[in-house]
Amino acid sequence: MIVNIVIVAAVFGYSGWMIYRHVQKGKQGACAGCDKSKSCPAASMDSPFSCSSGTADSKL
C-alpha cells in the first residue's frame, strides 16, 4: 500500500517538474530555450530564420 503511494507521488512529482521546466524554457524564447541553440543553423546571424532579429519577414 505505501509502495503504491510512493510510486504515484514520484510520477506526479516528475510530471510537475517537467511541466515547470517546459514553462520556464518557453518564457526564454525559442532559441534560448532550445538545447541546440549553439549549433542550430537557424540561430546563426546569416540565417533568414535567425532568432535574434525578430521574424523571418524582416530579413527578406
C-alpha positions in Angstrom: 0.0 0.0 0.0 2.7 2.5 0.9 4.8 1.5 -2.1 1.9 2.5 -4.4 1.7 5.9 -2.7 5.4 6.4 -3.2 5.3 5.4 -6.8 2.3 7.7 -7.5 4.0 10.6 -5.7 7.1 10.1 -7.8 5.2 10.0 -11.0 3.2 13.2 -10.2 6.4 14.9 -8.9 8.3 14.2 -12.0 5.4 15.3 -14.2 5.1 18.6 -12.3 8.9 19.2 -12.7 8.7 18.6 -16.4 5.8 21.0 -16.8 7.7 23.6 -14.7 10.8 23.2 -16.9 8.7 23.5 -20.1 7.1 26.7 -18.9 10.4 28.2 -17.9 12.0 27.4 -21.3 9.0 28.8 -23.1 9.4 32.1 -21.3 13.1 32.3 -22.5 12.0 32.2 -26.2 12.7 29.8 -29.0 16.4 29.8 -29.2 17.2 30.5 -25.6 15.1 27.5 -24.5 16.4 25.2 -27.2 19.2 22.7 -26.3 20.7 23.1 -29.7 20.9 26.9 -29.7 24.7 27.0 -30.2 24.8 24.5 -33.1 21.5 25.3 -34.8 21.8 26.8 -38.3 18.6 28.8 -37.8 20.2 30.6 -34.8 23.1 32.0 -36.9 23.1 35.7 -37.8 23.2 34.9 -41.5 20.0 32.8 -41.5 16.7 34.5 -42.6 15.2 32.5 -39.7 17.5 33.9 -37.1 16.0 34.0 -33.6 17.9 37.2 -32.7 16.4 39.5 -35.2 12.7 39.1 -34.9 10.6 37.4 -37.7 11.8 35.9 -40.9 9.9 38.5 -43.0 12.2 41.3 -41.7 15.2 39.7 -43.4 13.6 39.1 -46.8 
